[in-house]
Amino acid sequence: MAAIANASIVPASELISRIVEAIFETIHAARDVLFERQSFAELSSYLERMVPLLHEMARSSRSRPEPSAAFAAVIDILAREVKAAKTLTQDCCQRSRFYLLLNCRRVVHRLQSTTKEISRALSLLPLASLELSSTVADDVRQLIEAMGRAEFRAAVAEEEIIDKIETAVQERNSDRSYANSLLSLIAGAVGISNDRSEIKKEFDEFKNEVAEAKLRKDIAEAIQMDQIIALLGRADAALSFKEKEVKYYSKRNSLGSQPLEPLQSFYCPITRDVMEDPVETSSGQTFERSAIEKWFADGNTNCPLTMIPLNTEVLRPNITLRKSIEEWKERNTIIIISSIKSTLGSGDEKEVLESLSQLQELCEEKESNRECLILENYLPILVGLLRRSNSMMRNRALSILRLLVKDNDDHKEKIAEVDNAIESIVKSLARRVEECKLAVALLLELSKNNNVRSYIGKVQGCILLLVTTSNSDNNQAASNAKELLENLSFLDENVVQMARANYFKPLLERLHSGSDDVKNNMVKTLAEMELTDHSKATLFEDGALEPLLQLVSHGDVHTKTMAVKALQKLSSFHQNGLQMIRARAVRPLLDLLHLHTTSSPSLREQVAATIMNIAISARHLGPDETLGFLESDDEISWLFSLIILTGPNIQQSILQTFYALCQLQLAGDMRAKLRQFSAIQVLIPHCENSDLIVRANAVKLLHCLMEGGDDNISAEHVGQGCLETLLSIIRTSKNDEEVAAALGIMSNLPTGYTQITQWLLDAEALPIIVRYLPDGKLSGPFKSQLIENAVGALCRFTISSNLECQKRAAEAGVIPLLVRLLGSGTALTKRRAAISLAQFSESSIGLSRPVERRGGFLCCSAPPEIGCCVHMGVCSVEGSFCLLEADAVRPLVRMLGEPDPSASDAALRALSTLIEAERLQSGSKVLSEMNGIAPIIKLLSSQSSELQEKALHVLERIFRLEEYKRMYGASAQMPLVDITQRRSGSTKALAARILAHLNVLHDQSSYF
C-alpha cells in the first residue's frame, strides 16, 4: 500500500527515471572501486541490462493513469535496491583498501542480496500487460535467470586471510610475529608494498574508518573491527624504529629485573616440564598435547591423574593457559636478554663465550628475540667483539649478526649505521677459514639490501679479499664470495672497475701477450674457473674473445681443447653468444669440427656444445640481423649428417643446435632445407635411441619439422612401429617436453589416413592420450603444450567420416573433457577442442533416437520421453554426441569473443552444426536462447576475412526466419552494409543477400 501511495504522489515514469539515473551513477562509481572489482563489474552489467526494460516501463506507465499493485511494488523494490547498490558502491570508492579487504564478506553478501532482490522484483513484473517488445521481454527473462544464478564470493586469498584473522581472534593469539605476518599478507592482497610507511598509513586509515562506524552506531561491525584492530595492533611492521623502541622499553620497565619461576599449573603432570601446547581432557585435567596423545597411543584410556575413563577423541586447547605460559616466557626472555648485555663487556672470555652461546640460541629460537637484541642496542657491542683477539668470540659474534639481519632490511641498515661495522666484518675475510666463511655469509646477507651494498663496496680492499676468497678451497665460502661479487658488481662503475682490475685484467693481459706456456696456463685457468654470468660478460667486454679464437686456430690439440672449453663456458651467456655471431666466430669452430673428424673426441664434443650455445643465443638477434653461419646447403647437410656419424654427446649438441635454429622467427628456410635432406627419415630411428637425452632431442626436432610440413611425407615415413615408439614415450617418459613433442607429432599426422588411425586404436592410444587432458594433476612449464598437443592428437578420433572411432572416443569420456577445455587453456587448446566437438556434432542427427510413442492408458503408462529441442529425438552425450546434452553451447558461444580468430572460427563451426538442414528453426531458437546470435553478428566486424565470411553463411540461414529478422536484424544492418561497400566477390554478394532477407536491399540489387 505504501508503494501505491508513493506512486500516486510521484508519477511512475518519474520514479523510473530516478532509478535509471541511480543506475548510471552506480555504474560510474563502480569504475573507481579498487577492491572486488570483478563483483562490482558484474553487478554493473546486470543494472545496465535493466535500462531498456525501465525505459519500456516508463513508456507503458505514461499510458496508464493508475499503476497496478504489482507494478508499484516492483518499482518500490527496484528503487530501494538500486539505491542500496549505489550507496554500497560509492561507499566502497571512499574506503581504504584494508577496510575493504577486512569487510570483503560483508560487501559480497550485500552485493548478493541486492542482486537476488532485484531478480525477485523483476520476476513479479506483469510482462504480458506491459506491452513490451519481444526482444525486451526475452532479455528480461534471461536477466532474471542470470541474476538468480549469480553468486558473489570473495577471492580465495581474501577468504584465507579472513579465516586466519578469525582463528587468531578466537584463539586470542597474541604472537607479534603472527600479527606481522597477517599485516604483510593483507598488504600483498590489497596491492601495496611492504614499506612501513605505506602499511602504517593504510592501517591508520582503517582505524579511523572503524571509529566512524562507531559514530554511525554500527555496533556489530564496530565490535568485529575492534577485535581485528587489537590483533593487528600487536604487530610492529607498521611502526618506525623509534616507535618500536618506546613501546619495547615501556613494556620492559614494567617487568622488573629478575626472572620468575613458572607457576605449578604450567607444568605437565606427565612430563613434569613446562607445557608448550596445553590441552584439556574430558576429565577437566590439562596436559601437554604430545604427552597425553602418547598416553592414549599406548592403550591407556583413563586419566593419568584421576584414573577416570576418558573420551580419547576429546582434547580441547587450553588457550588461556597457553597464553599465560607464552607471556611468562616472553617476560623472562626479555629480562635475560637485558641482563646478558653487561657480561659481554667483561674481560672474562669464558663468561663472554657462554653469554654469546646463550644469545645465539635465543636468536635461533624466535624472531621476537632477535628484535629484542636490536632494541636493546646489542649491535655496537657485537661489532665491537669483532675487534677482540679471541677468534671463537669473533665467530660467535658474526653468527649472531647474521641471524639478526636474515630476511630483515631494517636490521641490515641498522648494522651499516654502526661505526666501522662493515670495515670490521671485511677484516674477517682475511682471517682463518671458518671466520672468513662466516664473514662472507654475513656480507652476502647484507648485500641483499640495496642501501647497504654501497657501504660494502666503499670499503677499501673488500673486492680484493672477496676475489681471493672466491678462489679458495672452501666451497661454501667461495660460492658465497662469487655471489657477493655478483651483487656488488652492479653497484657502481668504481666497484666494477675494481673487480676487473683485481680479477680479470692480469689474466687477460697474459693471455694477449704472454709466452706460449703462460698463455696455455691462462687459458687453462679460464677454462676451469667457476664464473657468474656477469663475469662471463665482463671477460668478453675486456677482450677475451680474440685471443681465444687465435688459440683455436693456431694452437696444438691441447691448447685448442682448453680454448674451446673456455669458449663453451663463456658462450653459455647469451650476450656472449650474440657477440660471437656478430664477430663471425662460428666459422673457426665449424672448421675445427671438420678437421678433427677422428682425433680428440673431447675436442669435437666441446666444439659441438659451443656451436649449440651460440645457436641458442640466436633467438636474441635483432629483427634486421642475420645468422651468418649454416647458410649454405652443404654446411647444413654436413652438420646434420654428424647425427648419424657421431656419438651421443655430439648428437645431443647437433640436435639441440638445429632445434634452436628451427625456433627462430625466420626458421622456415631451415625447416624446409632439413626436410629436403631427408631429416624426418633420419630422425625417426633416433626416437628409439637408447640415450634418453638424444631421444628427447630427436623427438623435439622431429615435431618441429612436421609442423606445417608435407602431409604425404609424414604419413609415408611415420609407420606403425614409429607410432608405437611414440606411444611408449608418452606412456613412460619423465621428460614433459619430450612427451609434449611426441603428442605434437601425432597431432600433425594427416587425419585423412585411416590406416594411421586404426594403428593408433589397435595400440590403445586413446586412453594414453586422454590421460593428458586436464584433470588437475598436470603442472610445470610444459602443461599448456601437453594439453594443446593431446587435444590435437584426439582430433583424428573425432572426424565424422569414422563413426566407429567417434564412438570409441565418446566412450572414453572425451566429450565432457573437451567441453571443459572450452573455458580454459590456450587459444590453440580451445580451437582444437571446438573442432573435435564440431566433428562429433556433425554425426548427432543420424544418432538421435526417435521419441517412443506411448500406447495404452495414460495413467498406467511410463512418463513420455523428452526429445532434444534441436535434433527432435532422444539424445545423450555418449550415444549421439549432442552439444546440448554436453552443455557445450554456452562455452562455445563465449568462445566467439576470443581474441584469436582461429578459436572463434572453430566455435562458429561447431555452433553452425545446430542449424544445418531441417534443424534451422530449432537450432536458431537454441542459439537465441543461449545469447549466441549477437556474438555471431559481432564477427561481421572481424579483421579476419575468413571468419567474417563464415559468420555471413550462418547469419544468411538464420535470417531466413522472420522471428530472428525482427530480433537481430537491426543490429546486423550496419556491419552488413559496411561489407557490401568494402568487400567484393562472393563475400559482398552474401552480405547483400542477407540485407535482402532484412528488406534493406531489393532482390534484384546490383550488389548481388
C-alpha positions, 0 to 999 in steps of 0.5 A, a space after each residue: 500500500 505504501 508503494 501505491 501511495 508513493 506512486 500516486 504522489 510521484 508519477 511512475 515514469 518519474 520514479 523510473 527515471 530516478 532509478 535509471 539515473 541511480 543506475 548510471 551513477 552506480 555504474 560510474 562509481 563502480 569504475 573507481 572501486 579498487 577492491 572486488 572489482 570483478 563483483 562490482 563489474 558484474 553487478 554493473 552489467 546486470 543494472 545496465 541490462 535493466 535500462 531498456 526494460 525501465 525505459 519500456 516501463 516508463 513508456 507503458 506507465 505514461 499510458 496508464 493513469 493508475 499503476 497496478 499493485 504489482 507494478 508499484 511494488 516492483 518499482 518500490 523494490 527496484 528503487 530501494 535496491 538500486 539505491 542500496 547498490 549505489 550507496 554500497 558502491 560509492 561507499 566502497 570508492 571512499 574506503 581504504 583498501 584494508 577496510 575493504 579487504 577486512 569487510 570483503 564478506 560483508 560487501 559480497 553478501 550485500 552485493 548478493 542480496 541486492 542482486 537476488 532482490 532485484 531478480 525477485 522484483 523483476 520476476 513479479 513484473 506483469 510482462 504480458 500487460 506491459 506491452 513490451 517488445 519481444 526482444 525486451 521481454 526475452 532479455 528480461 527473462 534471461 536477466 532474471 535467470 542470470 541474476 538468480 544464478 549469480 553468486 558473489 564470493 570473495 577471492 580465495 586469498 581474501 577468504 584465507 586471510 579472513 579465516 586466519 584473522 578469525 582463528 587468531 581472534 578466537 584463539 586470542 593469539 597474541 604472537 607479534 610475529 603472527 600479527 606481522 605476518 597477517 599485516 604483510 599478507 593483507 598488504 600483498 592482497 590489497 596491492 601495496 608494498 611492504 614499506 612501513 610507511 605505506 602499511 602504517 598509513 593504510 592501517 591508520 586509515 582503517 582505524 579511523 574508518 572503524 571509529 566512524 562506524 562507531 559514530 554511525 552506531 554500527 555496533 556489530 561491525 564496530 565490535 568485529 573491527 575492534 577485535 581485528 584492530 587489537 590483533 593487528 595492533 600487536 604487530 610492529 611492521 607498521 611502526 618506525 624504529 623509534 616507535 618500536 623502541 618506546 613501546 619495547 622499553 615501556 613494556 620492559 620497565 614494567 617487568 622488573 629485573 629478575 626472572 620468575 619461576 613458572 607457576 605449578 599449573 604450567 607444568 605437565 603432570 606427565 612430563 613434569 616440564 613446562 607445557 608448550 601446547 596445553 590441552 584439556 581432557 574430558 576429565 577437566 585435567 590439562 596436559 601437554 598435547 604430545 604427552 597425553 596423545 602418547 598416553 592414549 597411543 599406548 592403550 591407556 584410556 583413563 586419566 593419568 591423574 584421576 584414573 577416570 575413563 576418558 573420551 580419547 577423541 576429546 582434547 580441547 586447547 587450553 588457550 588461556 593457559 597457553 597464553 599465560 605460559 607464552 607471556 611468562 616466557 616472553 617476560 623472562 626472555 626479555 629480562 635475560 636478554 637485558 641482563 646478558 648485555 653487561 657480561 659481554 663487556 667483561 674481560 672474562 672470555 669464558 663468561 663472554 663465550 657462554 653469554 654469546 652461546 646463550 644469545 645465539 640460541 635465543 636468536 635461533 629460537 624466535 624472531 621476537 628475540 632477535 628484535 629484542 637484541 636490536 632494541 636493546 642496542 646489542 649491535 655496537 657491542 657485537 661489532 665491537 667483539 669483532 675487534 677482540 683477539 679471541 677468534 671463537 668470540 669473533 665467530 660467535 659474534 658474526 653468527 649472531 649478526 647474521 641471524 639478526 639481519 636474515 630476511 630483515 632490511 631494517 636490521 641490515 641498515 641498522 648494522 651499516 649505521 654502526 661505526 666501522 661495522 662493515 670495515 670490521 666484518 671485511 677484516 674477517 675475510 682475511 682471517 682463518 677459514 671458518 671466520 672468513 666463511 662466516 664473514 662472507 655469509 654475513 656480507 652476502 646477507 647484507 648485500 641483499 639490501 640495496 642501501 647497504 651494498 654501497 657501504 660494502 663496496 666503499 670499503 677499501 680492499 673488500 673486492 680484493 679479499 672477496 676475489 681471493 676468497 672466491 678462489 679458495 678451497 672452501 666451497 661454501 665460502 667461495 660460492 658465497 664470495 662469487 655471489 657477493 661479487 655478483 651483487 656488488 658488481 652492479 653497484 657502481 662503475 668504481 666497484 666494477 672497475 675494481 673487480 676487473 682490475 683485481 680479477 680479470 685484467 692480469 689474466 687477460 693481459 697474459 693471455 694477449 701477450 704472454 709466452 706460449 706456456 703462460 698463455 696455455 696456463 691462462 687459458 687453462 685457468 679460464 677454462 676451469 674457473 667457476 664464473 657468474 654470468 656477469 663475469 662471463 660478460 665482463 671477460 668478453 667486454 675486456 677482450 677475451 674473445 680474440 685471443 681465444 679464437 687465435 688459440 683455436 686456430 693456431 694452437 696444438 690439440 691441447 691448447 685448442 681443447 682448453 680454448 674451446 672449453 673456455 669458449 663453451 663456458 663463456 658462450 653459455 651467456 647469451 650476450 656472449 653468444 650474440 657477440 660471437 655471431 656478430 664477430 663471425 666466430 662460428 666459422 673457426 669452430 665449424 672448421 675445427 669440427 671438420 678437421 678433427 673428424 677422428 682425433 680428440 673426441 673431447 675436442 669435437 664434443 666441446 666444439 659441438 656444445 659451443 656451436 649449440 650455445 651460440 645457436 641458442 643465443 640466436 633467438 636474441 638477434 635483432 629483427 634486421 640481423 642475420 645468422 651468418 653461419 649454416 647458410 649454405 646447403 652443404 654446411 647444413 647437410 654436413 652438420 646434420 649428417 654428424 647425427 648419424 656419424 657421431 656419438 651421443 654427446 655430439 648428437 645431443 649438441 647437433 640436435 639441440 643446435 638445429 632445434 634452436 635454429 628451427 625456433 627462430 622467427 625466420 626458421 622456415 628456410 631451415 625447416 624446409 632445407 632439413 626436410 629436403 635432406 631427408 631429416 624426418 627419415 633420419 630422425 625417426 630411428 633416433 626416437 628409439 635411441 637408447 640415450 634418453 637425452 638424444 631421444 628427447 632431442 630427436 623427438 623435439 626436432 622431429 615435431 618441429 619439422 612436421 609442423 606445417 610440413 608435407 602431409 604425404 611425407 609424414 604419413 609415408 615415413 611415420 609407420 606403425 612401429 614409429 607410432 608405437 615408439 611414440 606411444 611408449 614415450 608418452 606412456 613412460 617418459 619423465 621428460 614433459 617436453 619430450 612427451 609434449 613433442 611426441 603428442 605434437 607429432 601425432 597431432 600433425 599426422 594427416 587425419 585423412 589416413 585411416 590406416 594411421 588411425 586404426 594403428 593408433 586404436 589397435 595400440 590403445 592410444 586413446 586412453 594414453 592420450 586422454 590421460 593428458 587432458 586436464 584433470 588437475 594433476 598436470 603442472 610445470 612449464 610444459 602443461 599448456 603444450 601437453 594439453 594443446 598437443 593431446 587435444 590435437 592428437 584426439 582430433 583424428 578420433 573425432 572426424 565424422 567420416 569414422 563413426 566407429 572411432 567417434 564412438 570409441 572416443 565418446 566412450 572414453 569420456 572425451 566429450 565432457 573433457 573437451 567441453 571443459 577445455 572450452 573455458 580454459 587453456 590456450 587459444 590453440 587448446 580451445 580451437 582444437 577442442 571446438 573442432 573435435 566437438 564440431 566433428 562429433 556434432 556433425 554425426 548427432 542427427 543420424 544418432 538421435 533416437 526417435 521419441 517412443 510413442 506411448 500406447 495404452 492408458 495414460 495413467 498406467 503408462 511410463 512418463 513420455 520421453 523428452 526429445 532434444 529441442 534441436 535434433 527432435 529425438 532422444 539424445 545423450 552425450 555418449 550415444 549421439 554426441 549432442 552439444 546440448 546434452 554436453 552443455 557445450 553451447 554456452 562455452 562455445 558461444 563465449 568462445 566467439 569473443 576470443 581474441 584469436 580468430 582461429 578459436 572463434 572460427 572453430 566455435 562458429 563451426 561447431 555452433 553452425 552444426 545446430 542449424 544445418 538442414 531441417 534443424 534451422 528453426 530449432 537450432 536458431 531458437 537454441 542459439 537465441 536462447 543461449 545469447 549466441 546470435 549477437 556474438 555471431 553478428 559481432 564477427 561481421 566486424 572481424 579483421 579476419 576475412 575468413 571468419 567474417 565470411 563464415 559468420 555471413 553463411 550462418 547469419 544468411 540461414 538464420 535470417 531466413 526466419 522472420 522471428 530472428 529478422 525482427 530480433 537481430 536484424 537491426 543490429 546486423 544492418 550496419 556491419 552488413 552494409 559496411 561489407 557490401 561497400 568494402 568487400 567484393 566477390 562472393 563475400 559482398 554478394 552474401 552480405 547483400 543477400 542477407 540485407 535482402 532477407 532484412 528488406 534493406 536491399 531489393 532482390 534484384 540489387 546490383 550488389 548481388 
